[in-house]
Amino acid sequence: MMKTWQAGKRLLPMTAALGLLLAGCGREDLSVLRPQGPVAESSYGLMKLSIAIMIVVLLIVFSIAAYVWIRFRRKKDQDEIPKQVEGSFKLEVLWTVIPLILVIVLAIPTVKVVFAAGNDHSDDKDAIKVKVTGHQYWWEFEYTDYGITTAQDLIIPTGKHIAFELSTKDVLHSFWVPSLAGKMDTNPDGTVNRFSFSAPNEGVYRGKCAELCGPSHGFMEFKVKSVSGEAFDNWVASMKAPESVMPEDPVLAEKFKSQCLSCHAIGSMPASPVAPSLTGIGSRESVAGILLNDDTREDGAPILENLKTWLHDPQSVKPGNKMPNPKDMGLSDEEIDGIAEYLAGYTLD
C-alpha cells in the first residue's frame, strides 16, 4: 500500500505537468473557443452556459460535502450510530427536482440553437450557394449560381449567408471550420447534407476534415477567406475569365498540358472530378491545403518553395494521396521546378 502511494505521489506532478504542456499544443485558429461568426458564437454560448451550470453544481455539492464532513464527523466518545435519513421524502424530492430544473435550463437554449443551426438558407435568394465535395484529401467548392469551381480556398463575402450542400466522392469526411460553425458530414451513401454559416468580419479561417478518412486525415485542411462584397465580385469575375495562360516555354507548356491537365483544370476548362482546379493557385493561402504560403516565413514558406516541396514528392506531404509523383510521369527536376514557377505566378487580379 505504501509503495502504491509513493508511486502515485511521483505520477501526480508528472501528470499535471504533462497536462499543462498538452494544453499549449492546440492551434489558436482551430479553436471553438474563439468564435468569429454567429453560428459559432451560439455554440460557444451553450458551452459557457453548461460549464457555468456544472461549476455551480460542483460548488454546491462540495460545499455540502465539506459541511457534512465537518459538522457530523464522529466524536472521540461517540459510539452510537448517527440518525439515518434513508428514504427521506423531502431529500428525494430535492435531489430529483433540482437536476430536472437544471436540465430544463440547459435544454431550452440548446433546442433553440440546434434548430437555428439547421436553417440551411438554401431558399434564400441572397445567400451564396456552394456545393462542397470531399475527396481524399482535398475539398472542392462549386459556386452553383456563378458557374465556377475551385479547391482548398473557399472565398466568401462578409455578412452573407453561405448555403452549403455537402457530399463526397469517396469515403466519409466531415466539413468543419471551428471559428465559424460546427461540423457537418459528407456521407458516402449519397445523402446530401445542408447547413449554413456566415462571417461578419474579413479574415482567413482554417477548416479541417473532422472525420478519420485515411492516412492524411490530419492534413486535409482548407481555408475560408472572408472578403468584402466588392473583392468577392472581383474574384468571381477573375475566376470566370476565359484566359488559360500556359507556360512561356513551349516544351514545358506541352509537358504541362499532357501530364498535368490530364487530371487538373485551369481557366475556362471544365472542372475535373479527380483533381483540384489550378486556376489562380498562385493567389491561394496554401498549397495542398497544408503548406501555408507566407513570404515572411513566420507561419509557412513562400508559395514557390511550397509548390516545389509538393511537386517533387507529394507523398511526403500527404501520405496516401492520389496524385501521382511527377517524376514517375517522366518529368525531370528542371521541368518540375519550371511548372512550380509557372503555377506560383498564376495569380488572379
LUMPASE-881143 format. One record per residue (C-alpha): x, y, z; chain. Coordinates in nm, 2 decimals. Example, Ala and Ser with C-alpha at 12.3 -4.5 7.8 and 13.67 -1.06 7.14 Angstrom:
px:1.23, py:-0.45, pz:0.78, cadena:A
px:1.37, py:-0.11, pz:0.71, cadena:A
This chain:
px:0.00, py:0.00, pz:0.00, cadena:A
px:0.28, py:0.24, pz:0.09, cadena:A
px:0.46, py:0.17, pz:-0.24, cadena:A
px:0.14, py:0.24, pz:-0.44, cadena:A
px:0.10, py:0.57, pz:-0.25, cadena:A
px:0.46, py:0.67, pz:-0.32, cadena:A
px:0.42, py:0.59, pz:-0.69, cadena:A
px:0.11, py:0.79, pz:-0.70, cadena:A
px:0.29, py:1.09, pz:-0.55, cadena:A
px:0.55, py:1.07, pz:-0.82, cadena:A
px:0.30, py:1.03, pz:-1.10, cadena:A
px:0.07, py:1.31, pz:-0.99, cadena:A
px:0.31, py:1.61, pz:-1.06, cadena:A
px:0.42, py:1.44, pz:-1.38, cadena:A
px:0.06, py:1.41, pz:-1.50, cadena:A
px:-0.02, py:1.77, pz:-1.40, cadena:A
px:0.29, py:1.89, pz:-1.59, cadena:A
px:0.21, py:1.69, pz:-1.90, cadena:A
px:-0.15, py:1.82, pz:-1.89, cadena:A
px:-0.03, py:2.18, pz:-1.88, cadena:A
px:0.22, py:2.10, pz:-2.17, cadena:A
px:-0.05, py:1.95, pz:-2.38, cadena:A
px:-0.29, py:2.24, pz:-2.31, cadena:A
px:-0.05, py:2.46, pz:-2.50, cadena:A
px:-0.03, py:2.24, pz:-2.81, cadena:A
px:-0.36, py:2.34, pz:-2.97, cadena:A
px:-0.38, py:2.58, pz:-3.26, cadena:A
px:-0.54, py:2.92, pz:-3.18, cadena:A
px:-0.70, py:2.94, pz:-3.53, cadena:A
px:-0.86, py:2.60, pz:-3.49, cadena:A
px:-1.03, py:2.66, pz:-3.16, cadena:A
px:-1.40, py:2.66, pz:-3.09, cadena:A
px:-1.32, py:2.90, pz:-2.80, cadena:A
px:-1.25, py:3.19, pz:-3.05, cadena:A
px:-1.59, py:3.22, pz:-3.23, cadena:A
px:-1.58, py:3.46, pz:-3.53, cadena:A
px:-1.94, py:3.41, pz:-3.66, cadena:A
px:-2.30, py:3.40, pz:-3.53, cadena:A
px:-2.33, py:3.02, pz:-3.56, cadena:A
px:-2.00, py:2.96, pz:-3.37, cadena:A
px:-2.09, py:3.22, pz:-3.11, cadena:A
px:-2.43, py:3.05, pz:-3.04, cadena:A
px:-2.25, py:2.72, pz:-2.98, cadena:A
px:-1.99, py:2.89, pz:-2.76, cadena:A
px:-2.27, py:3.04, pz:-2.56, cadena:A
px:-2.41, py:2.70, pz:-2.49, cadena:A
px:-2.07, py:2.58, pz:-2.38, cadena:A
px:-2.04, py:2.86, pz:-2.14, cadena:A
px:-2.39, py:2.80, pz:-2.00, cadena:A
px:-2.33, py:2.43, pz:-1.95, cadena:A
px:-1.99, py:2.49, pz:-1.79, cadena:A
px:-2.14, py:2.75, pz:-1.56, cadena:A
px:-2.41, py:2.51, pz:-1.45, cadena:A
px:-2.16, py:2.24, pz:-1.38, cadena:A
px:-1.94, py:2.48, pz:-1.18, cadena:A
px:-2.24, py:2.58, pz:-0.97, cadena:A
px:-2.34, py:2.22, pz:-0.91, cadena:A
px:-1.98, py:2.13, pz:-0.81, cadena:A
px:-1.95, py:2.42, pz:-0.57, cadena:A
px:-2.28, py:2.33, pz:-0.41, cadena:A
px:-2.20, py:1.96, pz:-0.38, cadena:A
px:-1.85, py:2.01, pz:-0.25, cadena:A
px:-1.98, py:2.28, pz:0.00, cadena:A
px:-2.24, py:2.04, pz:0.13, cadena:A
px:-1.99, py:1.76, pz:0.15, cadena:A
px:-1.74, py:1.97, pz:0.34, cadena:A
px:-2.02, py:2.09, pz:0.58, cadena:A
px:-2.14, py:1.74, pz:0.65, cadena:A
px:-1.78, py:1.61, pz:0.69, cadena:A
px:-1.70, py:1.88, pz:0.95, cadena:A
px:-2.04, py:1.91, pz:1.12, cadena:A
px:-2.12, py:1.54, pz:1.16, cadena:A
px:-1.78, py:1.39, pz:1.19, cadena:A
px:-1.75, py:1.13, pz:1.46, cadena:A
px:-1.65, py:1.25, pz:1.80, cadena:A
px:-1.40, py:1.07, pz:2.01, cadena:A
px:-1.65, py:0.95, pz:2.27, cadena:A
px:-1.93, py:0.88, pz:2.02, cadena:A
px:-2.02, py:0.51, pz:1.98, cadena:A
px:-2.38, py:0.52, pz:1.87, cadena:A
px:-2.49, py:0.51, pz:1.50, cadena:A
px:-2.59, py:0.86, pz:1.37, cadena:A
px:-2.95, py:0.93, pz:1.27, cadena:A
px:-3.02, py:0.79, pz:0.92, cadena:A
px:-3.20, py:0.98, pz:0.65, cadena:A
px:-3.25, py:0.70, pz:0.41, cadena:A
px:-3.59, py:0.72, pz:0.24, cadena:A
px:-3.64, py:1.08, pz:0.33, cadena:A
px:-3.92, py:1.21, pz:0.11, cadena:A
px:-3.80, py:1.57, pz:0.13, cadena:A
px:-3.45, py:1.48, pz:0.03, cadena:A
px:-3.56, py:1.25, pz:-0.25, cadena:A
px:-3.78, py:1.53, pz:-0.40, cadena:A
px:-3.50, py:1.79, pz:-0.36, cadena:A
px:-3.23, py:1.60, pz:-0.55, cadena:A
px:-3.48, py:1.50, pz:-0.82, cadena:A
px:-3.63, py:1.84, pz:-0.88, cadena:A
px:-3.31, py:2.04, pz:-0.88, cadena:A
px:-3.14, py:1.83, pz:-1.16, cadena:A
px:-3.46, py:1.84, pz:-1.35, cadena:A
px:-3.47, py:2.22, pz:-1.33, cadena:A
px:-3.10, py:2.24, pz:-1.44, cadena:A
px:-3.17, py:2.01, pz:-1.74, cadena:A
px:-3.46, py:2.23, pz:-1.85, cadena:A
px:-3.25, py:2.55, pz:-1.81, cadena:A
px:-2.99, py:2.39, pz:-2.05, cadena:A
px:-3.24, py:2.22, pz:-2.28, cadena:A
px:-3.44, py:2.53, pz:-2.38, cadena:A
px:-3.14, py:2.73, pz:-2.53, cadena:A
px:-2.99, py:2.40, pz:-2.67, cadena:A
px:-3.30, py:2.32, pz:-2.87, cadena:A
px:-3.32, py:2.68, pz:-2.99, cadena:A
px:-2.96, py:2.68, pz:-3.11, cadena:A
px:-2.99, py:2.33, pz:-3.27, cadena:A
px:-3.29, py:2.43, pz:-3.48, cadena:A
px:-3.13, py:2.76, pz:-3.58, cadena:A
px:-2.82, py:2.57, pz:-3.69, cadena:A
px:-3.04, py:2.35, pz:-3.91, cadena:A
px:-3.15, py:2.65, pz:-4.12, cadena:A
px:-2.96, py:2.59, pz:-4.44, cadena:A
px:-3.07, py:2.91, pz:-4.62, cadena:A
px:-3.09, py:2.71, pz:-4.95, cadena:A
px:-3.41, py:2.90, pz:-5.03, cadena:A
px:-3.26, py:3.24, pz:-4.95, cadena:A
px:-3.21, py:3.43, pz:-5.28, cadena:A
px:-2.95, py:3.65, pz:-5.13, cadena:A
px:-2.74, py:3.36, pz:-4.99, cadena:A
px:-2.43, py:3.23, pz:-5.17, cadena:A
px:-2.49, py:2.87, pz:-5.27, cadena:A
px:-2.18, py:2.64, pz:-5.25, cadena:A
px:-2.16, py:2.27, pz:-5.33, cadena:A
px:-1.89, py:2.11, pz:-5.11, cadena:A
px:-1.74, py:1.78, pz:-5.22, cadena:A
px:-1.49, py:1.59, pz:-5.01, cadena:A
px:-1.20, py:1.40, pz:-5.17, cadena:A
px:-0.91, py:1.22, pz:-5.03, cadena:A
px:-0.75, py:1.46, pz:-4.92, cadena:A
px:-0.88, py:1.79, pz:-5.06, cadena:A
px:-1.20, py:1.99, pz:-5.08, cadena:A
px:-1.39, py:2.10, pz:-5.39, cadena:A
px:-1.61, py:2.41, pz:-5.39, cadena:A
px:-1.86, py:2.47, pz:-5.66, cadena:A
px:-2.04, py:2.81, pz:-5.67, cadena:A
px:-2.36, py:2.70, pz:-5.85, cadena:A
px:-2.50, py:3.05, pz:-5.91, cadena:A
px:-2.18, py:3.17, pz:-6.06, cadena:A
px:-2.07, py:2.86, pz:-6.26, cadena:A
px:-1.72, py:2.84, pz:-6.11, cadena:A
px:-1.54, py:2.57, pz:-5.92, cadena:A
px:-1.23, py:2.60, pz:-5.71, cadena:A
px:-1.05, py:2.40, pz:-5.44, cadena:A
px:-0.90, py:2.43, pz:-5.10, cadena:A
px:-0.97, py:2.81, pz:-5.07, cadena:A
px:-1.34, py:2.89, pz:-5.00, cadena:A
px:-1.39, py:3.26, pz:-5.08, cadena:A
px:-1.70, py:3.42, pz:-4.93, cadena:A
px:-1.83, py:3.78, pz:-4.89, cadena:A
px:-1.86, py:3.91, pz:-4.54, cadena:A
px:-2.20, py:3.93, pz:-4.38, cadena:A
px:-2.38, py:3.70, pz:-4.63, cadena:A
px:-2.52, py:3.36, pz:-4.55, cadena:A
px:-2.33, py:3.08, pz:-4.72, cadena:A
px:-2.57, py:2.79, pz:-4.80, cadena:A
px:-2.37, py:2.46, pz:-4.82, cadena:A
px:-2.47, py:2.13, pz:-4.99, cadena:A
px:-2.22, py:1.86, pz:-4.89, cadena:A
px:-2.14, py:1.53, pz:-5.05, cadena:A
px:-1.83, py:1.31, pz:-5.10, cadena:A
px:-1.66, py:1.13, pz:-5.39, cadena:A
px:-1.51, py:0.86, pz:-5.18, cadena:A
px:-1.52, py:0.80, pz:-4.80, cadena:A
px:-1.69, py:0.98, pz:-4.51, cadena:A
px:-1.55, py:1.32, pz:-4.44, cadena:A
px:-1.66, py:1.60, pz:-4.21, cadena:A
px:-1.66, py:1.97, pz:-4.30, cadena:A
px:-1.55, py:2.18, pz:-4.01, cadena:A
px:-1.45, py:2.55, pz:-3.96, cadena:A
px:-1.42, py:2.58, pz:-3.58, cadena:A
px:-1.42, py:2.96, pz:-3.58, cadena:A
px:-1.74, py:2.98, pz:-3.79, cadena:A
px:-1.96, py:2.68, pz:-3.73, cadena:A
px:-1.99, py:2.32, pz:-3.61, cadena:A
px:-1.92, py:2.00, pz:-3.81, cadena:A
px:-2.12, py:1.85, pz:-4.09, cadena:A
px:-2.06, py:1.51, pz:-4.25, cadena:A
px:-2.03, py:1.43, pz:-4.62, cadena:A
px:-2.19, py:1.08, pz:-4.64, cadena:A
px:-2.07, py:0.82, pz:-4.89, cadena:A
px:-2.42, py:0.67, pz:-4.91, cadena:A
px:-2.53, py:0.95, pz:-5.14, cadena:A
px:-2.71, py:1.15, pz:-4.87, cadena:A
px:-2.67, py:1.53, pz:-4.92, cadena:A
px:-2.64, py:1.73, pz:-4.60, cadena:A
px:-2.71, py:2.10, pz:-4.58, cadena:A
px:-2.62, py:2.38, pz:-4.34, cadena:A
px:-2.50, py:2.74, pz:-4.35, cadena:A
px:-2.29, py:2.99, pz:-4.17, cadena:A
px:-2.16, py:3.35, pz:-4.22, cadena:A
px:-1.85, py:3.55, pz:-4.14, cadena:A
px:-1.92, py:3.91, pz:-4.03, cadena:A
px:-1.55, py:4.01, pz:-4.04, cadena:A
px:-1.29, py:3.99, pz:-4.31, cadena:A
px:-1.01, py:3.73, pz:-4.25, cadena:A
px:-0.88, py:3.39, pz:-4.31, cadena:A
px:-1.02, py:3.09, pz:-4.11, cadena:A
px:-0.88, py:2.74, pz:-4.11, cadena:A
px:-1.10, py:2.44, pz:-4.17, cadena:A
px:-1.04, py:2.07, pz:-4.14, cadena:A
px:-1.18, py:1.73, pz:-4.20, cadena:A
px:-1.32, py:1.62, pz:-3.86, cadena:A
px:-1.38, py:1.25, pz:-3.96, cadena:A
px:-1.10, py:0.99, pz:-3.99, cadena:A
px:-1.07, py:0.94, pz:-4.36, cadena:A
px:-0.73, py:0.78, pz:-4.42, cadena:A
px:-0.36, py:0.83, pz:-4.36, cadena:A
px:-0.36, py:1.20, pz:-4.43, cadena:A
px:-0.68, py:1.28, pz:-4.25, cadena:A
px:-0.49, py:1.52, pz:-4.02, cadena:A
px:-0.36, py:1.71, pz:-4.33, cadena:A
px:-0.70, py:1.75, pz:-4.50, cadena:A
px:-0.72, py:2.13, pz:-4.44, cadena:A
px:-0.88, py:2.42, pz:-4.63, cadena:A
px:-0.91, py:2.79, pz:-4.59, cadena:A
px:-1.22, py:3.01, pz:-4.57, cadena:A
px:-1.13, py:3.36, pz:-4.68, cadena:A
px:-1.39, py:3.62, pz:-4.60, cadena:A
px:-1.36, py:3.94, pz:-4.81, cadena:A
px:-1.56, py:4.25, pz:-4.89, cadena:A
px:-1.85, py:4.23, pz:-5.13, cadena:A
px:-1.65, py:4.42, pz:-5.39, cadena:A
px:-1.35, py:4.19, pz:-5.36, cadena:A
px:-1.57, py:3.89, pz:-5.39, cadena:A
px:-1.73, py:4.02, pz:-5.71, cadena:A
px:-1.38, py:4.09, pz:-5.85, cadena:A
px:-1.27, py:3.73, pz:-5.76, cadena:A
px:-1.57, py:3.58, pz:-5.93, cadena:A
px:-1.50, py:3.79, pz:-6.25, cadena:A
px:-1.14, py:3.67, pz:-6.24, cadena:A
px:-1.24, py:3.31, pz:-6.20, cadena:A
px:-1.48, py:3.33, pz:-6.49, cadena:A
px:-1.23, py:3.50, pz:-6.72, cadena:A
px:-1.17, py:3.26, pz:-7.02, cadena:A
px:-0.79, py:3.30, pz:-7.05, cadena:A
px:-0.58, py:2.99, pz:-6.96, cadena:A
px:-0.23, py:3.12, pz:-6.97, cadena:A
px:0.02, py:2.84, pz:-7.04, cadena:A
px:0.40, py:2.84, pz:-6.95, cadena:A
px:0.61, py:3.05, pz:-7.19, cadena:A
px:0.84, py:2.77, pz:-7.28, cadena:A
px:0.66, py:2.57, pz:-7.55, cadena:A
px:0.82, py:2.24, pz:-7.45, cadena:A
px:0.73, py:2.29, pz:-7.08, cadena:A
px:0.38, py:2.40, pz:-7.19, cadena:A
px:0.33, py:2.08, pz:-7.38, cadena:A
px:0.46, py:1.88, pz:-7.09, cadena:A
px:0.22, py:2.06, pz:-6.86, cadena:A
px:-0.07, py:2.01, pz:-7.09, cadena:A
px:-0.01, py:1.64, pz:-7.15, cadena:A
px:0.08, py:1.54, pz:-6.79, cadena:A
px:-0.09, py:1.79, pz:-6.56, cadena:A
px:-0.40, py:1.88, pz:-6.74, cadena:A
px:-0.50, py:1.52, pz:-6.79, cadena:A
px:-0.63, py:1.55, pz:-6.43, cadena:A
px:-0.64, py:1.91, pz:-6.34, cadena:A
px:-0.82, py:2.21, pz:-6.49, cadena:A
px:-0.73, py:2.57, pz:-6.54, cadena:A
px:-0.91, py:2.88, pz:-6.67, cadena:A
px:-1.23, py:2.81, pz:-6.86, cadena:A
px:-1.17, py:2.43, pz:-6.87, cadena:A
px:-1.44, py:2.22, pz:-6.71, cadena:A
px:-1.37, py:2.12, pz:-6.35, cadena:A
px:-1.20, py:1.78, pz:-6.32, cadena:A
px:-1.38, py:1.52, pz:-6.10, cadena:A
px:-1.04, py:1.37, pz:-5.99, cadena:A
px:-0.81, py:1.66, pz:-5.91, cadena:A
px:-0.83, py:2.02, pz:-5.78, cadena:A
px:-0.87, py:2.31, pz:-6.02, cadena:A
px:-0.54, py:2.51, pz:-6.06, cadena:A
px:-0.70, py:2.84, pz:-6.16, cadena:A
px:-0.54, py:3.12, pz:-5.97, cadena:A
px:-0.33, py:2.88, pz:-5.75, cadena:A
px:-0.07, py:3.15, pz:-5.70, cadena:A
px:-0.33, py:3.36, pz:-5.51, cadena:A
px:-0.43, py:3.09, pz:-5.27, cadena:A
px:-0.35, py:3.08, pz:-4.90, cadena:A
px:-0.18, py:2.74, pz:-4.91, cadena:A
px:-0.05, py:2.46, pz:-5.13, cadena:A
px:-0.22, py:2.12, pz:-5.09, cadena:A
px:-0.42, py:2.28, pz:-4.81, cadena:A
px:-0.14, py:2.22, pz:-4.55, cadena:A
px:0.16, py:2.41, pz:-4.68, cadena:A
px:0.09, py:2.77, pz:-4.58, cadena:A
px:0.20, py:3.04, pz:-4.82, cadena:A
px:0.39, py:3.31, pz:-4.63, cadena:A
px:0.67, py:3.52, pz:-4.77, cadena:A
px:0.77, py:3.63, pz:-4.42, cadena:A
px:0.82, py:3.26, pz:-4.32, cadena:A
px:0.65, py:3.33, pz:-3.98, cadena:A
px:0.38, py:3.08, pz:-4.05, cadena:A
px:0.49, py:2.90, pz:-4.36, cadena:A
px:0.71, py:2.94, pz:-4.67, cadena:A
px:0.69, py:3.13, pz:-5.00, cadena:A
px:0.45, py:2.97, pz:-5.25, cadena:A
px:0.72, py:2.88, pz:-5.49, cadena:A
px:0.90, py:2.68, pz:-5.22, cadena:A
px:0.58, py:2.51, pz:-5.12, cadena:A
px:0.50, py:2.42, pz:-5.48, cadena:A
px:0.84, py:2.26, pz:-5.52, cadena:A
px:0.81, py:2.07, pz:-5.20, cadena:A
px:0.47, py:1.94, pz:-5.31, cadena:A
px:0.55, py:1.86, pz:-5.67, cadena:A
px:0.89, py:1.69, pz:-5.60, cadena:A
px:0.73, py:1.44, pz:-5.35, cadena:A
px:0.35, py:1.46, pz:-5.29, cadena:A
px:0.35, py:1.15, pz:-5.07, cadena:A
px:0.59, py:1.31, pz:-4.82, cadena:A
px:0.34, py:1.60, pz:-4.77, cadena:A
px:0.02, py:1.39, pz:-4.77, cadena:A
px:0.08, py:1.02, pz:-4.74, cadena:A
px:-0.17, py:0.81, pz:-4.93, cadena:A
px:-0.30, py:1.10, pz:-5.16, cadena:A
px:-0.40, py:1.00, pz:-5.51, cadena:A
px:-0.17, py:1.24, pz:-5.70, cadena:A
px:0.10, py:1.05, pz:-5.90, cadena:A
px:0.46, py:1.16, pz:-5.85, cadena:A
px:0.56, py:1.39, pz:-6.14, cadena:A
px:0.89, py:1.21, pz:-6.16, cadena:A
px:0.71, py:0.88, pz:-6.23, cadena:A
px:0.53, py:1.06, pz:-6.51, cadena:A
px:0.86, py:1.13, pz:-6.69, cadena:A
px:0.91, py:1.49, pz:-6.57, cadena:A
px:1.27, py:1.60, pz:-6.48, cadena:A
px:1.36, py:1.80, pz:-6.18, cadena:A
px:1.41, py:2.11, pz:-6.40, cadena:A
px:1.07, py:2.06, pz:-6.56, cadena:A
px:0.91, py:2.02, pz:-6.22, cadena:A
px:1.07, py:2.34, pz:-6.10, cadena:A
px:0.96, py:2.52, pz:-6.42, cadena:A
px:0.60, py:2.41, pz:-6.36, cadena:A
px:0.62, py:2.52, pz:-6.00, cadena:A
px:0.74, py:2.87, pz:-6.11, cadena:A
px:0.46, py:2.89, pz:-6.36, cadena:A
px:0.19, py:2.80, pz:-6.10, cadena:A
px:0.34, py:3.04, pz:-5.84, cadena:A
px:0.29, py:3.32, pz:-6.09, cadena:A
px:-0.06, py:3.21, pz:-6.20, cadena:A
px:-0.25, py:3.46, pz:-5.98, cadena:A
px:-0.59, py:3.63, pz:-6.01, cadena:A
px:-0.64, py:4.01, pz:-6.01, cadena:A
